[in-house]
């Protein structure tokens, strides 16, 4: 039952408790008043109760504990109060719990640690008080969000919080928390953090430095928090983080210097000046030396690693080629048994007027960190080509796994789903967490690389814009993208909107479901995968007629079939001809999570 967003007023009728077959109730975004009827506890089949953004009052009825199949419970943005009843521990399959923006009291319950399948916990904007329980570290499956903000919480962050290694969003802002942020140093999956307006002390962990650089407001309001300016962060952090003192700053009380100290400083300064002059002379002479075409310029990117790569590939000899795409040729360089790299050679019509902007663009791309984006390790630019260095991915591209490897490897639905979800997370990060947002413009299986655990990593983000800059002096305009993945509105013009990425992502979803190419030879006429799937579905509405035959055995589990159909619906929405009707990538992530609420973990 879904009658959300209808300006319905009055109280929730207790007679709803007689609708014994109800599995979902969504009354959100209305004007409902009164309390939550205890009779809803009679709905033993209820899996989803969504009541957010109303004017509901009173406590949570303990009788709701009888809804033992509860998967999603959202009563955020109401006027509810009281403590969180311990009887709700019977919701052992709960994946989403949202109680934010109410007036709950009584502390963060320790029994929440029993929700082993919990993916999202939103408790912000209440009056819970007390300390963060160490038992929260038991929620190892949680990865979408943990929000404890605006709760008058006290004490330090428990070290056990660091066990939430898969968590992507953490909000502890506007509390009275103390101690250091050391526990967060082990949470490498975080893409959003807000610890502002607390009393934290000590250094911001190295793993959070990029988040500090991109969103310094999320760390403000902690007067004794300091920053170690690391080489990996460089001057970017220093420019953006003027509000944070360096951890190694000296106390102002030591103002007087002895004559010996002054003499020592003078000597050191003189030696430093001599050293700088020596380096400048050396660099001037070095630049006059004749360079081979593939030598590395230290002024255009870090050079040591690339020099080794060029040696390992015999100056990019053809025998090391592992792939060719629309953006260039890819080589494999093995520096050690556990150190393999992929180096992409880009060809462009560069000119001196754009070189500086291209260097800055690549440097910006190099600062982007996300578990589902390929990390740029190094780069080098010349007038007519560039080299971009990435870590080599053991399982190649999604295109290889779906279409090229013979015999085709087995791909269970759980693996395909995780590839879809991880790719969605990566695109969501590019669209929402980069400033300015990055439009990929060429989303396709060939640009989705798979590591040893089959976790996806999006490659070539930002490359299309880079190549645009390299051809800025030309008069022709090329359509960026790959045929079969280009949104209809971009058929004759460059794709520059996030909606175009969403369309391309929808095509990737269809390939994951069908294991057919975007332009498969089996399609009759001149249709593509979008037209073929829509045609078959509209005529039959039978998923068996669409899905990869190797998945049909898994359909003995009806929940798997339901997930595939739900993901197919997401793909249909993504590939809508009207870009205004397509979901955002943030919406896509939520829809994918809704398609598989029982997901227990993420690989990696």
N, C-alpha and C positions, 0 to 999 in steps of 0.2 A: 504494500500500500504506500503510494507516494503522492502526497498532496502538498508538497513543499512550495514555499514562495507564492502563497495565495491570499495573504492578509486575513487569514482565518483567525477569529477571536473566540473568547470563551475558554472553557476548560476542556482538557482531554477527557472524553467520556469513558467511564470505567467499564462500560459494556464492551469495549474493545477486548477486554480480557476473555470474552467468550468466543472470539474468532480463533479457535484452536489451531488452525492450519497456517496462520500468518507466520512468515519467515522474515519479513522486512516491514518496518514502519518508519516512514520518513515524513515528519511534520515540521521540518526545519523552516526557518525564515518566515514565520507567521507572527501573530500577536496573541498567542495562547497564554493564559494565566492559570493560577492555581497550582496544585502540586502534580507530581507524577503518580498516576493511580497505582496502588499496590496490586490491583487486579491484573496488571500486565504481567505479573509474575506467573500467571496461569498459562502463559503462552510458551509451552515447552519446546516448540519448534522455532522460536524467535532467534534469529541470528544477527539481526541488525536493527538497532534502535537509534534513530537520528532525530534529535530534538533541538539542535542548536539554533541560536538567535530567536528566542521567544522571551516571555516574561514569567517563566515558571519559578515557583518559590518552594521553600521547604526542603527537607532532607531527601536523600535517595532512599526509596523503600527497600528494606532488607529482603522483601519478598522477591525482588528481581533476581536474587541468587538462584531461584528455581529455573531460570532460563539458562540451563547449563550448556546450551549450544551457542551462546552469545559469541559473536566474532567481532562486531564493531559496535561500540557504545559511544555516542557523541551527544553531550548535553552542554556544550560550550556556549558561552555568552547568554546566560540566564541569571536568575537571582537565587539560585539554590544555595543551601547552607548545611551546617552540621558536618560531622566527620564522614569519611569514606568508610562505609560499613565493611567489616572484615568478612561478612558472609559472602561477599562478592568473589572471594577466592575460589568459588565453585566454577567460575568462568575459565576453565583451564585451557580452552581453545582461543582465548581472546587475542586478536591481533592489533586492534586499535582502541585506545582508551583516551577520550578527550573530555576533560572536566574543566577546561580553562575558562577564565573570566566569570567566576561565580564568587561565592563567599564561603567556600569550604574551609574548615579549621581542623586542628588535631594532628598536624604533622603529615609528612609523606609516609604512608603506611609501608611497613616492612614486608607485608604479605604480597606486595606487588611483585616481588622477586619470584613468586610462584607462577607468574604468567610467562611460561617458557616460550610461547610463540608470539609474544608481543613485539610488534614492529614499530609502533608509534605511541608515545606517551606524552600527553599535553596536560600539564597541571598549572600552567602559568596564570597569574592574575587572580590568586586566591589569598587566604590568610592562614596558610598551613603552619608556618613557623617551624622552629626546631632545626635539627641538622638533617643533612642528606644521609639517609641510611646506607651503610656499607653494602647491605644486601642488594642494592640496585645493580651492583656489578654482576649479578647472576643473570641479568637480562641480555645474554650474549647474542640473541637473535635480533635484537632491536637495531635497526639501521636507518629508518626514515627520519625520525625526529625525537628528541627528548627536550621538553620545555618545562623548566621549574622556575621561571622568572617571576618577579613581583610577588614574592611569598614571604618576605621577612625571614628567610632562612638564615641560620647562623652556623658558625664553625667552618672547618676546612672542607675542601673537596676530598672525599674519601679516595684513597689510592685505588680501591676496587673499581671506580668508575673507568679507569684506564682499560679494563677488560672488555669494554664495549668497542671492540676493534673495528666493527663494521658500521658504527654510527656515523651518519653524514651531517646531521644538524643538531647543535647543542646550544641551548639558551639558558644561562644562569643569571641573567642581568637583573639589576634592581633588587638585590638582596643585601644581606649584611655578612656575606661570606668572607672568610679570612684565609690566611696561609698562601701558599704558592699555587701555580698552575701546573706543577710538575706532573700531576696525574694525566693531564691532557697530552703529554709528550708522546704517549704510546698510541694515540688515536689517529692513525695515519689516514683514515678515510674521511675525516671531517672536511666538509666543503663550506660550512657556515658555522660560525661560533660567535656568541655574544656573551661577554662576561662583564659588561660595563656596569658602572655604579655599584661596586662592592668595595671591599677593603683588601684586595689581593696585594701581595708583595712579591718581590723577587723578579727574576727574569722571565720574559715571555718565551716559552719553549720554541726551539728551532722549527719544529713541525708546524707552528702556527705563524711563522714570520710572513709567509705569503698572504695569509688571511689578514694579518695586521696591516700589511702594505695596501691591500685592496679595500679594506674596510676598517680604518683606524677608529671610527666612532664606536665600534663594537668592543673596544678595550678601554675607552675613556672612563673617568670617574673612579680610577684606582690610583691615588696619588703616589703610592710607593711601588708601582709597577715600573720596571725598567726594561731596556732593550739592549741585547748584545748585537751590534751591527756586524753580521757575519759576511764573509766574502761572497757567499752564494746569494745573499740579499742585496749587497752592494749599496750604491748611492740612492737607489730607488727608495729603499726603506728610510734612509736618512732624510730624504726630501719630504716624504709623506708623513713621517712619524715624529714631527717636531714636538709633539705634545708629550713624548716619553723621553725621560732622561737616560743616557747611557748607563749601563750597569757598572762600568768601570770608572765613572766620574769620581773625582776626588772630593773629599769633604772640604767645604769652604772655610772650615776653621783653621786649616793649615795654610795661612796666607804668607807667612814669613819664610824666606829662603836664606840659607847660610851662604857665605861667600864661596865656599867650596862647591855648593850646589849650583850657584850661578856660573862659576867657572866651568863646571862639568857640562852644564847645559850649553854654554857658548861653544865649547869644544865639539860637542855632539852635533850642534847646528852646523858648524863649519864643515865637519866631515860629511854631513848629509848633503850640503850644497855641492861639495866636490863630487860626491857619488852621483847626484842628479846630473851634473854637467857631463860626467863620464858616460852615463847612460844615453844622454841626448846626442853626444858625439858619435857613440857607437851605433845608435839607431839611424843617424844621418848617413853614415858610411854604409850601413847594411842595406838601406833602401836603394843605394846606387848600384848594388850588385845585380847582375843579370839573374832573373828568376825563371825557373821553368814554369810552364803553364799551370801545373797543378801544385805549385808551392803555396803555402798558407800564409796569409797576411794577418799578423796579430792585431792589426788595427780594424780588421773586418770580422773578427770572431776569435775565440780561443783556439789555439793552433795545435797544441801537443797531441791531443787525442786524434785529430784529423790526420796529422802526419803519420801516425801509426796505422790508421785505417788505409791511407793511400799505399803505404808499404805492403800491408796485408792483401791488398787487391791489385798489386802490380800496376799502380796508377790507373785503377778502374778498368782493368782488362775485361774483355767480353766474357771470359770463362766464369766470372763471378756474378754475372747478371742473374737475378732471381725473379725479376718481373719488369714489365713495361706498362705504363699507363698514360692517361691523357696529360699528366703533369710532368712526366719524365721517366727515367730509367732507374731501377733500384738494384743495388749491388749488396752482396753479403760479405762482411769482413769479420773474420774470426781472429781475435787478439789473444785468446786463451780459451781453455776448455769451457769455461763458464762466462765468457765475455764475447758474445756475438752481437754485431751491430748491423743495421741496415742503413745504407747511405743512398739518398735519392739525389740524382743529378737533374737539376732544373735548367731548361734552356729558355732564355728570354731575350727580347730585344732591348737590352738595357741602355741607358745613357747616363751621363754623369749627374744630370739634374735630379734623378730619382734614386741614386745609390744610397744617399744618406737616409732617406725616408724608408727604403727597403731594409737597411740595417736596423733601424729603429723598430720596424714592424716585426722582424724576426726576433729581435731582443725581447719584444713584448710577448711574442708567442712562447719564447723560452721560459718565461716566468709563470706560465699557466700550469697548474698542477691539479690533476684529478685522476682518480683510479681508473676511469674509463676513457681517458685521453692519452694518446701516445706522447711520452715526454720527449721534447726536443733536447738532445744532449749537446749538440755543437753545430756550428754552421760556418760557411765561408762563401763569399761572393766575389765573382769576377765580372768583367763587362758583359759577357754574353752567356754566362751560366753561373749556377750556384750549387753548393752541396749542403744538404740538410741531413744531419745524423740522428738516428733513432736507435733504441734498443731493438734487437731482432726478436720477433715473436715466433715461438716454436711451432705453432699450428697454422702459420700462414694467415691468409685472409679468409673471411667468411665466404667469399666467392669461390676460393679453392675448395673449401670443405663441402659446399653445397653442390658445385658443378664440375670441378676439374679432377679431383682425386678419383682414381679408379683402382679397385671397386669403391663405390661411394661409402665412406665411413658411416657407422651407425650414429644417428643423432636423436637421442631420446627427447621427448617433449620438454622435460625439465631443463635440458641443456639449451634448447632453442628459446625457451622462455627467458632464461637468465641472460642470453645474448641480447634478446629484445629489450629487457629491462635495463641492462647495463648501458646499451647504446642510447636508450632514452635518457638515462641519467647524464651521460656525457653531453648530449645535445642540450639538455636543460641547463647544464652548467654554462655552456657557451652562450646561450640566449639570455640567461638571467644573472649570472654571477661574474661575467666579464664586463669591464667598463672601458670602451663601449661594447655592446653585445657583438658577438662574432657570429656571422652567418656562414655556415660551412660552404654551401653552394654546390657541393658534389657528394652528397651522402649516397653511398652505394656499398654493396658487400665487399667490393675490392678495397674500400677504404676503412673497413672494420677488421682489425687484426685481432687474432686470438692467441692468448698466451698458453702456457703449459696446462693451465687449469680451465681452458676454454672460456676465460673471462674476456669480454670484448674491450678493445681499445681503439678509439676513433683516430684515424690518421688524416693528414693533409688539411686539417682545419686552418683556415687563414691563408692557405696557399693560393687560392683563387684570387684573393685581394692582392696578394704579393705579385702575382703575374700581371694583374691589371696595372699595377704601378710600373712594371717593367716595360709595358707597351703603351705608356701614357702619351707618347709622342706620335703614335700612329693614328690614322683616321678611321680604320675599320673597327667595328665592334663585334666581338665574338660572343656567342651564347655560351655561358659557362654552365657546365654540367654534362651529364651523360644521357644519351637518348634512352628513353624508357623510364628515366628517373626525374625528368624535367617536368615541373608543374605546367599545366596547360597555359596559364597566364604568362609563362616565361618562354614560350616556344620560339619567339622571335626577338627576345631581349634578354640581357643578363639578369640572372636571379639575384636579388639583393635583399629579400625579405625573409624573416624567420618562417613565414608560411610556406615558402618554397622548400625549406629544409623539412618541414613537417610532411609535406607531400612525398618527398623522396624517402623519408623514413617509413611512411606507409607502404611504399613499394617494397622496401626491405622486409617488412612484416609479412607481406604476401609471399615473398620468396622463401622465408623461413617456414611458412605453413605449407606451401605447395611443393617446394624444392624445384620449381621451374624458374627459368631465367626471366628477366623483365621483358625481353623480346624472344620468347621461346619459339623454336621452329614448329612445335606442335599446335600453336594457335592458328586457327583458320582465318584467312584473310589478312588484313594489315593491323589487327588488334594487338594490344600489349597486355601485360599481365593484369592490369587494373580492369580493362574492358572484359577480358576473359573471365576473371573471377566474378565480377559483378553479373555478367550474363548467366553463368552457370548457377549462381546463387539465386538470382531472380526467377529462374525457371524451375529450380528444384528445391531450394532451401535445404539441401542435404550436404552436410559437411564432408561426407564420404566421397562426394563427387569432386571435391576441391583439394582435399588434404593429401599430402605425400603418403603414398601407400604404406610406407614403413611405419607410419604412426597409427594405422588402423588397429593394430593389435592392442595398443594402449587404450583404445576406446572401450575395452571391457570394463575399465574404470570410468564410470559416467562422469566423474568430476573432471577427468582429463579432457573428455570431449567438451564439457561445458567451458573449460578454460580456453580451448582452441577456438570455439565459437565466439567467446568474449573478445579474444585478441583479434579475430577476424573483423568484428564490429569496430574495434579501434582502428584497424587498417582502413576500413571503409570511410570512417570519419576523417582520417588523415588525408585520404586521397579524394576528398570532395572537390568537385570542379570549382566551387566558389571558395576562394581562400578565406573569406570572412567566416565561413562555417567550420573551418578546420579547428581542432583543439590546439592549444598551446602545448609545448613539450612538457610543461609542468602539469597540465591536465592529463597528458598521455601517461606520465609516470603514475599518477593517482589511479587512472583507469586500469593500468596494468596490474597495480597492486590489488585493486578490487577484483580483478579477474582471478587472482590466486591468493586469497586471504590466508590460506593454510600454509603458505610457504614458511619453511622452518629456518632456512639459512641461506646465505649467499656464499658462493665459493670465493676463495681468496682470503 
